[in-house]
Amino acid sequence: MSVRLHPHAVERLNERGATEAEVITAVETGETFPAKYGRTGFRRNFPFGKIWRGKVYATKQVEVYAVREGKDWLAITFIARFF
């Protein structure tokens, strides 16, 4: 299985504060849940302990919405949450 990022997701990496590796790891090892429009959601928490937009957060959660393409996944978009 491989994970590819849609150009939309790649464009949003810096804006939303996640890395390509975190998005891929969330799909490969994260919690799975059903999402709208026949997509699958993946969620994983990562230790953070850094500053994001002026505030220190201990944890970063990356939530990815993807579709199956054969044996592979295409990550359409993602959300990064800090807490």
Residue frames relative to the residue before (quaternion, step in Angstrom):
aa qw qx qy qz dx dy dz
M 1.0000 0.0000 0.0000 0.0000 0.00 0.00 0.00
S 0.0517 -0.7710 0.6331 0.0463 3.54 -1.04 0.79
V 0.2825 -0.7344 0.5948 0.1642 3.54 -1.28 0.44
R 0.0850 -0.7746 0.6261 0.0290 3.56 -0.85 1.04
L 0.3300 -0.7277 0.5652 0.2052 3.56 -1.18 0.59
H 0.4531 -0.6525 0.5441 0.2701 3.54 -0.96 0.93
P 0.6232 -0.5551 0.3824 0.3966 3.64 -1.05 0.59
H 0.5910 0.5687 -0.3662 0.4396 3.61 1.07 -0.66
A 0.6721 0.4929 -0.2959 0.4666 3.58 0.90 -0.94
V 0.6398 0.5284 -0.3269 0.4524 3.59 0.96 -0.83
E 0.6497 0.5281 -0.3098 0.4506 3.59 0.98 -0.86
R 0.7243 0.4644 -0.2384 0.4503 3.59 1.07 -0.68
L 0.4147 0.7484 -0.4581 0.2407 3.63 1.21 -0.23
N 0.7320 0.4123 -0.2497 0.4814 3.63 0.64 -1.05
E 0.6345 0.5607 -0.3203 0.4247 3.56 0.99 -0.89
R 0.7823 0.3395 -0.1608 0.4969 3.57 0.97 -0.89
G 0.5164 -0.7123 0.3723 0.2956 3.56 1.28 0.06
A 0.5780 0.5486 -0.4053 0.4481 3.59 1.04 0.68
T 0.3767 -0.6953 0.5555 0.2572 3.55 -1.28 0.26
E 0.6393 -0.5075 0.4024 0.4145 3.55 -1.26 0.35
A 0.6369 0.5390 -0.3263 0.4443 3.59 0.99 -0.81
E 0.6505 0.5093 -0.3220 0.4624 3.61 1.00 -0.77
V 0.6351 0.5183 -0.3310 0.4674 3.59 0.99 -0.79
I 0.6700 0.4908 -0.2967 0.4714 3.59 0.90 -0.91
T 0.6572 0.5103 -0.3099 0.4600 3.61 0.93 -0.86
A 0.6168 0.5436 -0.3453 0.4526 3.59 1.02 -0.76
V 0.6676 0.4805 -0.3009 0.4827 3.59 0.97 -0.83
E 0.7108 0.4860 -0.2681 0.4322 3.58 0.86 -0.92
T 0.8459 0.1562 -0.0366 0.5086 3.59 0.91 -0.85
G 0.5332 0.6684 -0.3929 0.3386 3.59 1.24 -0.04
E 0.6536 -0.4599 0.4262 0.4238 3.51 -1.41 0.06
T 0.2635 -0.7711 0.5640 0.1333 3.59 -0.96 0.87
F 0.0706 0.7846 -0.6139 0.0500 3.58 -1.07 0.75
P 0.5449 -0.6158 0.4457 0.3538 3.61 -1.13 0.56
A 0.1214 -0.7865 0.6035 0.0498 3.57 -1.10 0.75
K 0.6859 -0.4849 0.3531 0.4120 3.57 -1.31 0.19
Y 0.8407 0.2638 -0.1856 0.4349 3.50 -1.41 0.33
G 0.6631 -0.5385 0.3010 0.4240 3.58 1.07 0.70
R 0.4921 0.6551 -0.4312 0.3779 3.57 1.24 0.29
T 0.3329 -0.7003 0.5890 0.2276 3.51 -1.35 0.20
G 0.2644 -0.7603 0.5735 0.1519 3.54 -1.01 0.84
F 0.1120 -0.7573 0.6413 0.0526 3.52 -1.20 0.69
R 0.0402 -0.8085 0.5869 -0.0173 3.58 -0.90 0.92
R 0.1083 0.7832 -0.6069 0.0808 3.55 -0.98 0.90
N 0.3153 -0.7245 0.5852 0.1821 3.55 -1.12 0.79
F 0.1273 -0.7711 0.6221 0.0468 3.53 -1.09 0.87
P 0.4855 -0.6155 0.5129 0.3499 3.61 -1.05 0.65
F 0.1491 -0.8189 0.5509 0.0604 3.61 -0.84 0.90
G 0.0954 0.8584 -0.5024 0.0406 3.61 0.48 -1.16
K 0.6003 0.5327 -0.3610 0.4749 3.57 1.09 0.73
I 0.5768 -0.5641 0.4572 0.3743 3.52 -1.36 -0.02
W 0.0169 0.7494 -0.6617 0.0160 3.54 -1.04 0.91
R 0.8433 -0.1053 0.0066 0.5270 3.54 -0.64 1.21
G 0.7865 -0.4042 0.1659 0.4366 3.53 0.81 1.12
K 0.7342 0.3435 -0.2248 0.5408 3.60 1.22 0.05
V 0.4161 -0.7000 0.5232 0.2511 3.57 -1.07 0.76
Y 0.0632 -0.7868 0.6140 0.0025 3.56 -0.94 0.98
A 0.4346 -0.7129 0.4960 0.2387 3.56 -1.02 0.82
T 0.8132 0.1810 -0.0372 0.5518 3.56 1.05 -0.81
K 0.1429 -0.7369 0.6530 0.1009 3.52 -1.21 0.69
Q 0.1442 -0.7715 0.6149 0.0771 3.57 -0.88 0.97
V 0.1245 -0.7765 0.6153 0.0542 3.55 -0.86 1.00
E 0.0728 -0.7865 0.6132 -0.0118 3.55 -0.75 1.16
V 0.1097 -0.8233 0.5568 -0.0117 3.57 -0.53 1.25
Y 0.1764 -0.7473 0.6320 0.1051 3.55 -1.13 0.78
A 0.0364 0.8337 -0.5390 0.1147 3.54 -0.54 1.24
V 0.2485 -0.7248 0.6171 0.1790 3.53 -1.37 0.29
R 0.4938 -0.6490 0.5020 0.2879 3.52 -1.19 0.67
E 0.0269 -0.7552 0.6548 0.0131 3.55 -1.08 0.84
G 0.7757 -0.1579 0.0610 0.6080 3.56 0.13 1.30
K 0.7921 -0.2052 0.1970 0.5401 3.57 -0.68 -1.14
D 0.6636 0.5302 -0.2804 0.4470 3.58 1.25 -0.34
W 0.3460 -0.7023 0.5793 0.2269 3.54 -1.39 0.17
L 0.1752 -0.7347 0.6452 0.1151 3.54 -1.16 0.74
A 0.2591 -0.7673 0.5718 0.1311 3.58 -0.53 1.22
I 0.2828 -0.7908 0.5263 0.1327 3.57 -0.41 1.27
T 0.7739 -0.1640 0.1545 0.5919 3.58 0.82 -1.00
F 0.1485 -0.7791 0.6021 0.0921 3.55 -1.30 0.13
I 0.2476 -0.7140 0.6338 0.1652 3.49 -1.41 0.29
A 0.1381 -0.7598 0.6267 0.1041 3.58 -1.03 0.77
R 0.0830 -0.7807 0.6191 0.0188 3.55 -0.87 1.01
F 0.1855 -0.7811 0.5902 0.0841 3.53 -1.05 0.79
F 0.1562 0.7856 -0.5874 0.1161 3.57 -0.90 0.91
